[in-house]
C-alpha cells in the first residue's frame, strides 16, 4: 500500500517497475493530466489545494476498500498539489494483481472514489483569471455505481 | 490551544471568503454539533456568512473524517468546511 501527495512530478516507468513482483500478472496504470489550451476549456494552468492529513487518510481508506474488494498484490496512488501547467501529470493510480480484471476494475474504483471523496480542489487559470472548478454530478454518479455488489460498474455479476 | 477551544479550517473558495485558512474559537456552552456552530460562525464576518450561507454546497469534516451538521463537536476538535472536492 502506498499513498503519496506531493508537488513533484512522478515517473510512471519507475512506479510500474516498483509494483512488479513474482505473483503479479498485470499492472493497470491510470494517469490524469491537465487538459490544455487546445481543448474546449482553454486552461493554461491549475493550482491544486488539499487538506493535509485528511487527504492521505481518505486515499488510504479508498485503497484499503479496493484491496478488500479485489485480489490486489500492490497499489500506488500519487496525487500532485500546487501549480501545474497544461499537459502535466496530476494523478497516478496503479494497481497490480495476478490477473488483469482485478487490476482494471480496482484502478477505476479508486479513481471514482478519489474524485468524490479525497479533499483536493482545483483552481483553473484561463485568460489570466483564476476560478475554482465546480464538482460534477457525473463524478458522484460514477462513484455511486459501485454501491451495488457487482465487481464492476459496467458489468453485472462478479466473474473473473 | 486551550481545553475549551476548537479549531476551524476552511478550504478553496470558502477560505477566500472567510479570509483565513484556520481559526481557533472557544467552544460556547450549548454547542454540541456542527450545526450548532453555524450561527456563531456566520456572525464572525460578512465573508463567513457568505461562505456558510448555503450548506447544500458545503461539506463538513470533524477531526479529518467526513461528517454532517449532526456530527458531535467537543473541545479540542478540528472542524473543517469545504466545497465539494474536485481532485483527480
gemmi code that builds the backbone of each chain (N, CA, C; Angstrom):
import gemmi

chains = {
    "A": [
        ("UNK", (0.854, -1.182, 0.000), (0.000, 0.000, 0.000), (0.894, 1.236, 0.000)),
        ("UNK", (0.565, 2.160, -0.870), (1.392, 3.362, -0.945), (0.554, 4.533, -1.425)),
        ("UNK", (0.509, 5.568, -0.618), (-0.201, 6.798, -0.954), (0.772, 7.957, -0.809)),
        ("UNK", (0.852, 8.804, -1.832), (1.739, 9.971, -1.747), (1.029, 11.209, -2.286)),
        ("UNK", (1.144, 12.300, -1.552), (0.673, 13.608, -2.011), (1.909, 14.485, -2.097)),
        ("UNK", (2.199, 15.019, -3.286), (3.483, 15.678, -3.493), (3.373, 16.757, -4.561)),
        ("UNK", (4.317, 17.721, -4.510), (4.349, 18.748, -5.549), (5.112, 18.256, -6.781)),
        ("UNK", (6.099, 17.388, -6.572), (6.954, 16.999, -7.686), (6.266, 15.991, -8.610)),
        ("UNK", (6.762, 15.931, -9.836), (6.237, 15.022, -10.846), (6.598, 13.581, -10.467)),
        ("UNK", (5.980, 12.623, -11.183), (6.303, 11.211, -10.965), (6.637, 10.570, -12.302)),
        ("UNK", (7.329, 9.435, -12.232), (7.789, 8.694, -13.418), (7.024, 7.379, -13.460)),
        ("UNK", (6.149, 7.224, -14.471), (5.299, 6.036, -14.469), (6.110, 4.755, -14.704)),
        ("UNK", (7.265, 4.875, -15.367), (8.106, 3.690, -15.535), (8.641, 3.195, -14.204)),
        ("UNK", (9.127, 4.137, -13.416), (9.644, 3.795, -12.084), (8.533, 3.208, -11.223)),
        ("UNK", (7.363, 3.848, -11.273), (6.256, 3.394, -10.420), (5.750, 2.022, -10.853)),
        ("UNK", (5.717, 1.788, -12.165), (5.262, 0.493, -12.659), (6.231, -0.614, -12.240)),
        ("UNK", (7.516, -0.364, -12.411), (8.507, -1.390, -12.036), (8.465, -1.666, -10.536)),
        ("UNK", (8.151, -0.640, -9.749), (8.110, -0.821, -8.294), (6.981, -1.769, -7.874)),
        ("UNK", (5.973, -1.919, -8.737), (4.845, -2.801, -8.399), (5.088, -4.230, -8.864)),
        ("UNK", (6.111, -4.432, -9.674), (6.359, -5.768, -10.219), (6.755, -6.728, -9.093)),
        ("UNK", (6.235, -7.944, -9.180), (6.568, -8.983, -8.207), (6.254, -10.317, -8.856)),
        ("UNK", (6.775, -11.361, -8.303), (6.611, -12.690, -8.879), (5.141, -13.077, -9.039)),
        ("UNK", (4.324, -12.647, -8.087), (2.908, -13.029, -8.087), (2.054, -12.133, -8.980)),
        ("UNK", (2.646, -11.078, -9.523), (1.886, -10.104, -10.312), (1.838, -10.537, -11.775)),
        ("UNK", (0.605, -10.553, -12.328), (0.454, -10.897, -13.735), (0.026, -9.723, -14.580)),
        ("UNK", (-0.368, -8.635, -13.933), (-0.791, -7.456, -14.694), (-0.805, -6.217, -13.825)),
        ("UNK", (-0.428, -5.101, -14.431), (-0.432, -3.813, -13.726), (-1.252, -2.842, -14.569)),
        ("UNK", (-2.277, -2.240, -13.961), (-3.056, -1.203, -14.644), (-2.611, 0.142, -14.105)),
        ("UNK", (-2.344, 1.083, -15.034), (-1.938, 2.430, -14.626), (-2.900, 3.435, -15.226)),
        ("UNK", (-3.448, 4.307, -14.393), (-4.209, 5.438, -14.882), (-3.440, 6.707, -14.536)),
        ("UNK", (-3.255, 7.575, -15.532), (-2.592, 8.858, -15.305), (-3.552, 9.965, -15.707)),
        ("UNK", (-3.860, 10.839, -14.781), (-4.674, 12.015, -15.083), (-3.760, 13.191, -15.377)),
        ("UNK", (-4.112, 13.985, -16.405), (-3.270, 15.116, -16.806), (-4.108, 16.385, -16.924)),
        ("UNK", (-3.432, 17.519, -16.962), (-4.117, 18.816, -17.092), (-4.475, 19.026, -18.558)),
        ("UNK", (-5.772, 19.081, -18.853), (-6.210, 19.385, -20.222), (-5.797, 20.801, -20.579)),
        ("UNK", (-5.327, 20.969, -21.818), (-4.704, 22.247, -22.162), (-5.537, 23.166, -23.013)),
        ("UNK", (-4.839, 24.167, -23.535), (-5.453, 25.237, -24.314), (-6.227, 24.755, -25.533)),
        ("UNK", (-5.735, 23.696, -26.151), (-6.361, 23.262, -27.395), (-7.677, 22.536, -27.144)),
        ("UNK", (-7.948, 22.153, -25.894), (-9.249, 21.577, -25.590), (-10.254, 22.714, -25.440)),
        ("UNK", (-11.522, 22.379, -25.291), (-12.539, 23.433, -25.344), (-12.527, 24.372, -24.136)),
        ("UNK", (-11.782, 24.013, -23.082), (-11.888, 24.851, -21.883), (-10.807, 25.937, -21.781)),
        ("UNK", (-9.763, 25.872, -22.627), (-8.791, 26.957, -22.659), (-8.014, 27.185, -21.376)),
        ("UNK", (-7.703, 26.128, -20.671), (-6.983, 26.256, -19.404), (-5.475, 26.251, -19.656)),
        ("UNK", (-4.768, 27.206, -19.059), (-3.320, 27.258, -19.230), (-2.580, 26.636, -18.055)),
        ("UNK", (-3.217, 26.628, -16.878), (-2.604, 26.042, -15.681), (-3.683, 25.858, -14.626)),
        ("UNK", (-3.368, 25.072, -13.629), (-4.280, 24.974, -12.490), (-3.473, 24.810, -11.210)),
        ("UNK", (-4.103, 25.221, -10.108), (-3.462, 25.052, -8.809), (-4.324, 24.125, -7.970)),
        ("UNK", (-3.692, 23.098, -7.413), (-4.395, 22.120, -6.590), (-4.095, 22.354, -5.122)),
        ("UNK", (-5.167, 22.485, -4.376), (-5.093, 22.645, -2.916), (-5.625, 21.360, -2.281)),
        ("UNK", (-5.171, 21.033, -1.070), (-5.724, 19.855, -0.400), (-5.740, 20.070, 1.104)),
        ("UNK", (-6.267, 19.086, 1.795), (-6.414, 19.140, 3.250), (-5.415, 18.145, 3.836)),
        ("UNK", (-4.197, 18.629, 4.152), (-3.161, 17.701, 4.632), (-3.662, 16.901, 5.836)),
        ("UNK", (-3.356, 15.652, 5.829), (-3.818, 14.780, 6.907), (-5.094, 14.065, 6.514)),
        ("UNK", (-6.132, 14.820, 6.186), (-7.367, 14.169, 5.752), (-7.194, 13.546, 4.374)),
        ("UNK", (-6.459, 14.239, 3.496), (-6.264, 13.703, 2.142), (-5.645, 12.316, 2.187)),
        ("UNK", (-4.539, 12.207, 2.910), (-3.855, 10.919, 2.983), (-4.776, 9.863, 3.604)),
        ("UNK", (-5.520, 10.262, 4.628), (-6.437, 9.325, 5.289), (-7.507, 8.813, 4.344)),
        ("UNK", (-8.084, 9.707, 3.544), (-9.119, 9.292, 2.594), (-8.535, 8.378, 1.516)),
        ("UNK", (-7.352, 8.753, 1.002), (-6.747, 7.912, -0.044), (-6.412, 6.524, 0.502)),
        ("UNK", (-5.931, 6.467, 1.732), (-5.623, 5.158, 2.329), (-6.888, 4.336, 2.548)),
        ("UNK", (-7.967, 5.006, 2.909), (-9.245, 4.299, 3.100), (-9.740, 3.739, 1.760)),
        ("UNK", (-9.661, 4.553, 0.703), (-10.109, 4.104, -0.620), (-9.250, 2.921, -1.089)),
        ("UNK", (-7.945, 3.048, -0.870), (-7.034, 1.969, -1.262), (-7.355, 0.687, -0.489)),
        ("UNK", (-7.609, 0.816, 0.804), (-7.938, -0.351, 1.618), (-9.247, -0.985, 1.158)),
        ("UNK", (-10.231, -0.143, 0.795), (-11.504, -0.673, 0.283), (-11.278, -1.474, -0.992)),
        ("UNK", (-10.422, -0.951, -1.876), (-10.133, -1.655, -3.130), (-9.440, -2.985, -2.845)),
        ("UNK", (-8.523, -2.987, -1.879), (-7.788, -4.226, -1.584), (-8.688, -5.263, -0.915)),
        ("UNK", (-9.722, -4.774, -0.208), (-10.709, -5.708, 0.346), (-11.562, -6.327, -0.748)),
        ("UNK", (-11.783, -5.560, -1.806), (-12.756, -5.935, -2.820), (-12.156, -6.796, -3.930)),
        ("UNK", (-10.881, -6.604, -4.228), (-10.223, -7.348, -5.296), (-8.929, -7.978, -4.783)),
        ("UNK", (-8.497, -9.045, -5.416), (-7.227, -9.691, -5.019), (-6.032, -8.930, -5.589)),
        ("UNK", (-5.708, -7.800, -4.978), (-4.604, -6.964, -5.457), (-3.327, -7.303, -4.703)),
        ("UNK", (-2.234, -7.289, -5.438), (-0.935, -7.512, -4.794), (-0.406, -6.192, -4.220)),
        ("UNK", (-0.468, -5.148, -5.027), (0.077, -3.862, -4.601), (-0.701, -2.733, -5.268)),
        ("UNK", (-0.731, -1.591, -4.605), (-1.413, -0.414, -5.144), (-0.546, 0.816, -4.868)),
        ("UNK", (-0.484, 1.717, -5.841), (0.158, 3.011, -5.621), (-0.798, 4.123, -6.049)),
        ("UNK", (-0.980, 5.102, -5.182), (-1.739, 6.305, -5.525), (-0.823, 7.506, -5.288)),
        ("UNK", (-0.614, 8.302, -6.344), (0.164, 9.537, -6.214), (-0.709, 10.681, -6.711)),
        ("UNK", (-0.835, 11.744, -5.937), (-1.596, 12.917, -6.373), (-0.730, 14.141, -6.143)),
        ("UNK", (-0.592, 14.942, -7.197), (0.209, 16.158, -7.062), (-0.642, 17.320, -6.575)),
        ("UNK", (0.019, 18.281, -5.922), (-0.618, 19.518, -5.477), (0.275, 20.681, -5.892)),
        ("UNK", (-0.267, 21.893, -5.781), (0.468, 23.076, -6.220), (0.062, 23.461, -7.628)),
        ("UNK", (0.887, 24.289, -8.288), (0.530, 24.801, -9.618), (1.062, 23.877, -10.705)),
        ("UNK", (0.174, 23.466, -11.604), (0.520, 22.553, -12.693), (0.124, 23.184, -14.023)),
        ("UNK", (1.007, 23.058, -15.007), (0.740, 23.614, -16.329), (-0.009, 22.610, -17.193)),
        ("UNK", (-0.653, 23.112, -18.237), (-1.362, 22.249, -19.175), (-0.426, 21.142, -19.654)),
        ("UNK", (-0.942, 19.918, -19.676), (-0.165, 18.773, -20.127), (0.552, 18.036, -19.013)),
        ("UNK", (0.676, 18.649, -17.843), (1.389, 17.977, -16.747), (0.552, 16.856, -16.138)),
        ("UNK", (1.242, 15.908, -15.546), (0.589, 14.812, -14.840), (0.047, 15.309, -13.497)),
        ("UNK", (-1.186, 14.887, -13.170), (-1.795, 15.254, -11.889), (-1.813, 14.069, -10.941)),
        ("UNK", (-2.296, 12.927, -11.447), (-2.585, 11.809, -10.546), (-2.183, 10.499, -11.211)),
        ("UNK", (-1.694, 9.576, -10.385), (-1.410, 8.215, -10.830), (-2.136, 7.249, -9.909)),
        ("UNK", (-2.864, 6.322, -10.524), (-3.381, 5.170, -9.784), (-2.830, 3.936, -10.480)),
        ("UNK", (-2.108, 3.117, -9.751), (-1.507, 1.908, -10.321), (-1.883, 0.718, -9.446)),
        ("UNK", (-2.416, -0.311, -10.096), (-2.870, -1.493, -9.364), (-2.217, -2.729, -9.968)),
        ("UNK", (-1.707, -3.593, -9.124), (-1.040, -4.812, -9.571), (-1.773, -6.006, -8.997)),
        ("UNK", (-2.044, -6.976, -9.896), (-2.781, -8.161, -9.470), (-2.275, -9.362, -10.259)),
        ("UNK", (-2.695, -10.537, -9.853), (-2.335, -11.741, -10.609), (-3.010, -11.721, -11.975)),
        ("UNK", (-4.208, -11.129, -12.039), (-4.981, -11.141, -13.285), (-5.476, -9.751, -13.629)),
        ("UNK", (-5.712, -9.513, -14.933), (-5.959, -8.149, -15.389), (-7.267, -7.562, -14.893)),
        ("UNK", (-8.323, -8.395, -14.795), (-9.626, -7.808, -14.499), (-9.628, -7.084, -13.156)),
        ("UNK", (-9.010, -7.694, -12.162), (-8.948, -7.048, -10.847), (-8.165, -5.748, -10.931)),
        ("UNK", (-7.086, -5.765, -11.693), (-6.259, -4.558, -11.812), (-7.034, -3.424, -12.489)),
        ("UNK", (-7.708, -3.748, -13.618), (-8.507, -2.728, -14.320), (-9.626, -2.187, -13.425)),
        ("UNK", (-10.406, -3.104, -12.855), (-11.580, -2.681, -12.084), (-11.176, -1.883, -10.848)),
        ("UNK", (-10.138, -2.328, -10.171), (-9.723, -1.637, -8.946), (-9.210, -0.236, -9.263)),
        ("UNK", (-8.499, -0.084, -10.382), (-7.999, 1.247, -10.744), (-9.167, 2.206, -10.994)),
        ("UNK", (-10.201, 1.698, -11.671), (-11.365, 2.548, -11.934), (-12.099, 2.888, -10.635)),
        ("UNK", (-12.253, 1.900, -9.785), (-12.893, 2.101, -8.474), (-12.160, 3.180, -7.674)),
        ("UNK", (-10.837, 3.066, -7.624), (-10.047, 4.029, -6.841), (-10.206, 5.438, -7.415)),
        ("UNK", (-10.137, 5.570, -8.743), (-10.307, 6.900, -9.339), (-11.700, 7.462, -9.075)),
        ("UNK", (-12.724, 6.612, -9.184), (-14.092, 7.100, -8.979), (-14.276, 7.628, -7.555)),
        ("UNK", (-13.713, 6.952, -6.578), (-13.853, 7.412, -5.196), (-12.920, 8.586, -4.896)),
        ("UNK", (-11.735, 8.568, -5.499), (-10.813, 9.698, -5.312), (-11.470, 11.004, -5.774)),
        ("UNK", (-12.167, 10.943, -6.928), (-12.774, 12.156, -7.487), (-13.822, 12.765, -6.563)),
        ("UNK", (-14.515, 11.945, -5.798), (-15.620, 12.463, -4.989), (-15.296, 12.566, -3.500)),
        ("UNK", (-14.278, 11.852, -3.019), (-14.046, 11.777, -1.570), (-12.723, 12.379, -1.109)),
        ("UNK", (-11.700, 12.382, -1.940), (-10.395, 12.887, -1.488), (-10.413, 14.417, -1.523)),
        ("UNK", (-10.065, 15.082, -0.413), (-10.214, 16.538, -0.346), (-9.116, 17.317, -1.084)),
        ("UNK", (-9.307, 17.368, -2.402), (-8.495, 18.213, -3.293), (-9.435, 19.209, -3.963)),
        ("UNK", (-8.900, 20.392, -4.264), (-9.682, 21.393, -5.013), (-8.791, 21.993, -6.081)),
        ("UNK", (-9.385, 22.166, -7.281), (-8.653, 22.734, -8.416), (-9.129, 24.152, -8.686)),
        ("UNK", (-8.166, 25.052, -8.855), (-8.458, 26.393, -9.363), (-7.800, 26.500, -10.735)),
        ("UNK", (-8.598, 26.830, -11.757), (-8.099, 26.883, -13.129), (-7.732, 28.303, -13.530)),
        ("UNK", (-6.664, 28.424, -14.321), (-6.282, 29.718, -14.895), (-6.681, 29.723, -16.362)),
        ("UNK", (-7.458, 30.756, -16.702), (-7.990, 30.860, -18.066), (-8.060, 32.340, -18.400)),
        ("UNK", (-7.421, 32.752, -19.495), (-7.404, 34.179, -19.885), (-6.940, 35.076, -18.740)),
        ("UNK", (-5.946, 34.616, -17.998), (-5.401, 35.421, -16.917), (-6.263, 35.479, -15.668)),
        ("UNK", (-7.385, 34.773, -15.674), (-8.269, 34.772, -14.499), (-8.273, 33.375, -13.863)),
        ("UNK", (-8.464, 33.357, -12.555), (-8.481, 32.096, -11.824), (-9.883, 31.830, -11.288)),
        ("UNK", (-10.346, 30.607, -11.482), (-11.670, 30.264, -10.954), (-11.651, 28.841, -10.410)),
        ("UNK", (-12.430, 28.611, -9.371), (-12.499, 27.286, -8.768), (-13.339, 26.361, -9.633)),
        ("UNK", (-12.864, 25.150, -9.796), (-13.603, 24.145, -10.555), (-14.784, 23.671, -9.707)),
        ("UNK", (-15.942, 23.524, -10.347), (-17.109, 23.006, -9.627), (-17.189, 21.498, -9.765)),
        ("UNK", (-17.632, 20.865, -8.679), (-17.790, 19.412, -8.703), (-18.886, 19.040, -9.706)),
        ("UNK", (-18.736, 17.867, -10.312), (-19.689, 17.433, -11.332), (-20.559, 16.297, -10.808)),
        ("UNK", (-21.840, 16.376, -11.110), (-22.748, 15.303, -10.699), (-22.354, 13.968, -11.328)),
        ("UNK", (-21.750, 14.034, -12.527), (-21.386, 12.778, -13.199), (-20.320, 12.020, -12.410)),
        ("UNK", (-19.484, 12.749, -11.659), (-18.486, 12.074, -10.829), (-19.152, 11.347, -9.663)),
        ("UNK", (-20.152, 11.968, -9.069), (-20.877, 11.308, -7.985), (-21.609, 10.081, -8.510)),
        ("UNK", (-22.184, 10.210, -9.710), (-22.889, 9.072, -10.300), (-21.935, 7.917, -10.571)),
        ("UNK", (-20.708, 8.248, -11.024), (-19.718, 7.203, -11.306), (-19.359, 6.452, -10.025)),
        ("UNK", (-19.208, 7.196, -8.930), (-18.897, 6.545, -7.655), (-20.072, 5.680, -7.195)),
        ("UNK", (-21.279, 6.223, -7.317), (-22.431, 5.532, -6.740), (-22.761, 4.241, -7.462)),
        ("UNK", (-22.269, 4.100, -8.703), (-22.479, 2.823, -9.401), (-21.821, 1.666, -8.669)),
        ("UNK", (-20.800, 1.965, -7.862), (-20.094, 0.903, -7.146), (-20.835, 0.446, -5.900)),
        ("UNK", (-21.909, 1.121, -5.562), (-22.549, 0.802, -4.283), (-23.402, -0.449, -4.320)),
        ("UNK", (-23.673, -0.977, -5.547), (-24.236, -2.323, -5.554), (-23.075, -3.304, -5.403)),
        ("UNK", (-23.366, -4.586, -5.451), (-22.335, -5.566, -5.118), (-21.590, -6.105, -6.321)),
        ("UNK", (-21.855, -5.560, -7.508), (-21.162, -6.092, -8.676), (-19.683, -5.707, -8.633)),
        ("UNK", (-18.859, -6.498, -9.273), (-17.424, -6.260, -9.228), (-17.033, -5.066, -10.081)),
        ("UNK", (-17.868, -4.729, -11.060), (-17.537, -3.642, -11.979), (-18.787, -2.803, -12.185)),
        ("UNK", (-18.654, -1.490, -12.395), (-19.835, -0.652, -12.560), (-20.518, -0.875, -13.903)),
        ("UNK", (-19.804, -1.443, -14.860), (-20.340, -1.548, -16.203), (-20.804, -2.959, -16.527)),
        ("UNK", (-20.722, -3.842, -15.576), (-20.970, -5.248, -15.827), (-21.779, -5.829, -14.681)),
        ("UNK", (-22.605, -6.793, -14.975), (-23.289, -7.487, -13.876), (-22.480, -8.735, -13.541)),
        ("UNK", (-22.731, -9.268, -12.361), (-22.022, -10.478, -11.947), (-20.638, -10.159, -11.432)),
        ("UNK", (-19.958, -11.144, -10.892), (-18.656, -10.890, -10.269), (-17.633, -11.885, -10.791)),
        ("UNK", (-17.776, -12.309, -12.044), (-16.873, -13.317, -12.597), (-15.465, -12.803, -12.775)),
        ("UNK", (-14.572, -13.668, -13.065), (-13.155, -13.348, -13.205), (-12.925, -12.653, -14.552)),
    ],
    "B": [
        ("UNK", (-3.529, 25.664, 22.019), (-4.999, 25.659, 22.062), (-5.469, 25.283, 23.458)),
        ("UNK", (-6.435, 26.029, 23.993), (-6.918, 25.756, 25.355), (-7.836, 24.539, 25.350)),
        ("UNK", (-8.167, 24.084, 26.522), (-9.002, 22.886, 26.665), (-10.439, 23.111, 26.208)),
        ("UNK", (-10.822, 24.372, 26.045), (-12.225, 24.641, 25.709), (-12.397, 25.166, 24.289)),
        ("UNK", (-11.352, 25.087, 23.493), (-11.447, 25.674, 22.155), (-11.528, 24.595, 21.077)),
        ("UNK", (-11.969, 25.024, 19.892), (-11.933, 24.156, 18.717), (-11.230, 24.904, 17.594)),
        ("UNK", (-10.688, 24.140, 16.672), (-10.032, 24.716, 15.502), (-10.959, 24.594, 14.308)),
        ("UNK", (-11.071, 25.674, 13.548), (-11.879, 25.684, 12.329), (-10.946, 25.746, 11.140)),
        ("UNK", (-11.282, 25.005, 10.091), (-10.477, 25.027, 8.867), (-11.400, 25.321, 7.693)),
        ("UNK", (-10.888, 26.101, 6.732), (-11.658, 26.423, 5.525), (-10.768, 26.199, 4.310)),
        ("UNK", (-11.370, 25.704, 3.240), (-10.588, 25.410, 2.037), (-11.249, 25.992, 0.791)),
        ("UNK", (-10.394, 26.168, -0.237), (-10.809, 26.612, -1.577), (-11.579, 27.929, -1.479)),
        ("UNK", (-12.728, 28.057, -2.156), (-13.387, 29.379, -2.164), (-13.918, 29.755, -0.791)),
        ("UNK", (-14.135, 28.780, 0.066), (-14.597, 29.137, 1.425), (-13.485, 29.867, 2.185)),
        ("UNK", (-12.236, 29.421, 1.984), (-11.098, 30.086, 2.618), (-10.986, 31.529, 2.115)),
        ("UNK", (-11.225, 31.729, 0.819), (-11.147, 33.091, 0.279), (-12.228, 33.984, 0.884)),
        ("UNK", (-13.411, 33.436, 1.112), (-14.491, 34.237, 1.716), (-14.205, 34.560, 3.181)),
        ("UNK", (-13.740, 33.577, 3.935), (-13.528, 33.815, 5.374), (-12.253, 34.613, 5.620)),
        ("UNK", (-11.320, 34.584, 4.655), (-10.067, 35.313, 4.813), (-9.064, 34.614, 5.702)),
        ("UNK", (-9.360, 33.381, 6.092), (-8.445, 32.633, 6.960), (-8.544, 31.158, 6.617)),
        ("UNK", (-7.402, 30.465, 6.621), (-7.483, 29.024, 6.384), (-7.741, 28.264, 7.685)),
        ("UNK", (-7.470, 28.917, 8.820), (-7.723, 28.275, 10.108), (-7.969, 29.345, 11.153)),
        ("UNK", (-8.802, 29.042, 12.119), (-9.001, 29.940, 13.260), (-9.426, 29.095, 14.454)),
        ("UNK", (-9.136, 29.623, 15.636), (-9.467, 28.918, 16.867), (-10.483, 29.740, 17.635)),
        ("UNK", (-11.540, 29.075, 18.082), (-12.549, 29.789, 18.884), (-12.837, 28.990, 20.147)),
        ("UNK", (-13.266, 29.692, 21.169), (-13.731, 28.998, 22.367), (-15.075, 28.351, 22.057)),
        ("UNK", (-15.241, 27.149, 22.520), (-16.481, 26.421, 22.278), (-17.524, 26.921, 23.289)),
        ("UNK", (-18.568, 27.621, 22.785), (-19.561, 28.164, 23.726), (-20.405, 27.062, 24.349)),
        ("UNK", (-20.958, 27.364, 25.512), (-21.890, 26.429, 26.143), (-23.056, 26.169, 25.200)),
        ("UNK", (-23.514, 24.959, 25.192), (-24.696, 24.627, 24.405), (-24.395, 24.198, 22.987)),
        ("UNK", (-23.140, 24.337, 22.565), (-22.777, 23.885, 21.214), (-22.315, 22.433, 21.296)),
        ("UNK", (-23.092, 21.550, 20.692), (-22.747, 20.124, 20.760), (-22.613, 19.481, 19.384)),
        ("UNK", (-22.972, 20.227, 18.324), (-22.878, 19.645, 16.978), (-22.366, 20.694, 15.997)),
        ("UNK", (-21.989, 20.228, 14.805), (-21.539, 21.148, 13.763), (-22.629, 22.167, 13.453)),
        ("UNK", (-23.865, 21.712, 13.382), (-24.977, 22.609, 13.083), (-25.107, 23.729, 14.103)),
        ("UNK", (-24.825, 23.405, 15.380), (-24.899, 24.430, 16.432), (-23.877, 25.548, 16.209)),
        ("UNK", (-22.780, 25.218, 15.538), (-21.714, 26.202, 15.325), (-22.074, 27.256, 14.280)),
        ("UNK", (-22.945, 26.882, 13.341), (-23.132, 27.724, 12.158), (-23.563, 29.152, 12.467)),
        ("UNK", (-24.555, 29.388, 13.337), (-24.946, 30.786, 13.605), (-23.791, 31.597, 14.166)),
        ("UNK", (-22.969, 30.975, 15.011), (-21.821, 31.679, 15.595), (-20.803, 32.035, 14.523)),
        ("UNK", (-20.565, 31.096, 13.624), (-19.555, 31.339, 12.593), (-20.034, 32.389, 11.601)),
        ("UNK", (-21.310, 32.353, 11.260), (-21.844, 33.346, 10.307), (-21.744, 34.759, 10.871)),
        ("UNK", (-21.752, 34.887, 12.195), (-21.647, 36.204, 12.827), (-20.224, 36.757, 12.834)),
        ("UNK", (-19.254, 35.924, 12.468), (-17.870, 36.382, 12.584), (-17.516, 37.455, 11.556)),
        ("UNK", (-18.064, 37.342, 10.343), (-17.814, 38.361, 9.310), (-18.804, 38.152, 8.170)),
        ("UNK", (-18.892, 39.177, 7.302), (-19.754, 39.037, 6.120), (-19.260, 37.896, 5.235)),
        ("UNK", (-17.935, 37.731, 5.175), (-17.368, 36.649, 4.375), (-17.738, 35.276, 4.925)),
        ("UNK", (-17.702, 35.154, 6.250), (-18.129, 33.892, 6.863), (-19.599, 33.603, 6.537)),
        ("UNK", (-20.413, 34.668, 6.658), (-21.843, 34.486, 6.392), (-22.072, 34.029, 4.958)),
        ("UNK", (-21.303, 34.622, 4.026), (-21.434, 34.237, 2.618), (-20.972, 32.792, 2.409)),
        ("UNK", (-19.819, 32.465, 2.986), (-19.262, 31.123, 2.797), (-20.211, 30.047, 3.324)),
        ("UNK", (-20.890, 30.364, 4.415), (-21.729, 29.364, 5.081), (-23.216, 29.597, 4.823)),
        ("UNK", (-23.523, 30.350, 3.742), (-24.927, 30.709, 3.506), (-25.732, 29.551, 2.943)),
        ("UNK", (-25.112, 28.720, 2.143), (-25.837, 27.597, 1.527), (-25.120, 26.298, 1.862)),
        ("UNK", (-25.559, 25.635, 2.913), (-24.847, 24.445, 3.383), (-25.017, 23.261, 2.437)),
        ("UNK", (-25.900, 23.384, 1.440), (-26.008, 22.296, 0.458), (-24.764, 22.239, -0.425)),
        ("UNK", (-24.015, 23.340, -0.480), (-22.805, 23.348, -1.306), (-21.539, 23.201, -0.457)),
        ("UNK", (-21.706, 22.854, 0.810), (-20.573, 22.759, 1.730), (-20.475, 21.354, 2.296)),
        ("UNK", (-19.251, 20.846, 2.339), (-19.042, 19.569, 3.023), (-18.325, 19.836, 4.336)),
        ("UNK", (-18.525, 18.920, 5.279), (-18.050, 19.095, 6.643), (-17.173, 17.905, 7.021)),
        ("UNK", (-16.071, 18.181, 7.723), (-15.273, 17.096, 8.310), (-14.972, 17.464, 9.757)),
        ("UNK", (-15.049, 16.487, 10.632), (-14.672, 16.665, 12.027), (-13.501, 15.726, 12.305)),
        ("UNK", (-12.420, 16.312, 12.755), (-11.189, 15.548, 13.001), (-10.789, 14.731, 11.777)),
        ("UNK", (-10.903, 15.386, 10.618), (-10.423, 14.857, 9.333), (-11.189, 13.629, 8.852)),
        ("UNK", (-12.439, 13.500, 9.293), (-13.333, 12.470, 8.761), (-14.637, 13.152, 8.368)),
        ("UNK", (-15.233, 12.718, 7.241), (-16.469, 13.339, 6.788), (-17.553, 13.243, 7.850)),
        ("UNK", (-18.286, 14.338, 7.992), (-19.420, 14.373, 8.904), (-20.541, 15.158, 8.274)),
        ("UNK", (-21.500, 15.570, 9.102), (-22.585, 16.419, 8.622), (-22.998, 17.353, 9.756)),
        ("UNK", (-24.103, 18.035, 9.588), (-24.487, 19.042, 10.581), (-24.821, 18.411, 11.929)),
        ("UNK", (-25.121, 17.119, 11.942), (-25.457, 16.430, 13.190), (-24.238, 15.835, 13.889)),
        ("UNK", (-23.073, 15.907, 13.269), (-21.881, 15.312, 13.875), (-21.532, 16.044, 15.176)),
        ("UNK", (-21.308, 15.299, 16.265), (-20.978, 15.948, 17.546), (-19.648, 16.694, 17.483)),
        ("UNK", (-19.603, 17.790, 18.224), (-18.392, 18.597, 18.336), (-18.086, 18.787, 19.813)),
        ("UNK", (-16.813, 18.601, 20.174), (-16.424, 18.877, 21.560), (-15.060, 19.547, 21.569)),
        ("UNK", (-14.679, 20.044, 22.729), (-13.429, 20.797, 22.864), (-12.254, 19.994, 22.320)),
        ("UNK", (-11.369, 20.693, 21.616), (-10.193, 20.043, 21.051), (-10.396, 19.538, 19.631)),
        ("UNK", (-11.635, 19.555, 19.150), (-11.897, 19.034, 17.802), (-11.423, 20.012, 16.725)),
        ("UNK", (-11.176, 19.450, 15.529), (-10.903, 20.251, 14.332), (-12.093, 20.091, 13.392)),
        ("UNK", (-12.760, 21.202, 13.100), (-13.948, 21.178, 12.247), (-13.612, 21.902, 10.950)),
        ("UNK", (-13.774, 21.206, 9.821), (-13.415, 21.790, 8.517), (-14.654, 21.951, 7.655)),
        ("UNK", (-14.678, 23.054, 6.910), (-15.747, 23.330, 5.946), (-15.099, 23.514, 4.581)),
        ("UNK", (-15.650, 22.860, 3.581), (-15.065, 22.990, 2.244), (-16.088, 22.656, 1.161)),
        ("UNK", (-15.827, 23.130, -0.070), (-16.731, 22.815, -1.176), (-16.580, 21.352, -1.577)),
        ("UNK", (-17.545, 20.840, -2.352), (-17.375, 19.502, -2.914), (-16.020, 19.396, -3.615)),
        ("UNK", (-15.377, 18.255, -3.479), (-13.982, 18.133, -3.900), (-13.869, 17.972, -5.411)),
        ("UNK", (-12.709, 18.372, -5.966), (-12.525, 18.377, -7.426), (-11.130, 17.905, -7.825)),
        ("UNK", (-10.599, 16.917, -7.116), (-9.279, 16.398, -7.465), (-9.343, 15.398, -8.604)),
        ("UNK", (-8.205, 14.723, -8.822), (-8.122, 13.672, -9.831), (-7.794, 14.210, -11.206)),
    ],
}
model = gemmi.Model(1)
for chain_id, residues in chains.items():
    chain = gemmi.Chain(chain_id)
    for i, (resn, *xyz) in enumerate(residues, 1):
        res = gemmi.Residue()
        res.name, res.seqid = resn, gemmi.SeqId(i, " ")
        for name, pos in zip(("N", "CA", "C"), xyz):
            atom = gemmi.Atom()
            atom.name, atom.element = name, gemmi.Element(name[0])
            atom.pos, atom.b_iso = gemmi.Position(*pos), 0.0
            res.add_atom(atom)
        chain.add_residue(res)
    model.add_chain(chain)
structure = gemmi.Structure()
structure.add_model(model)
structure.setup_entities()
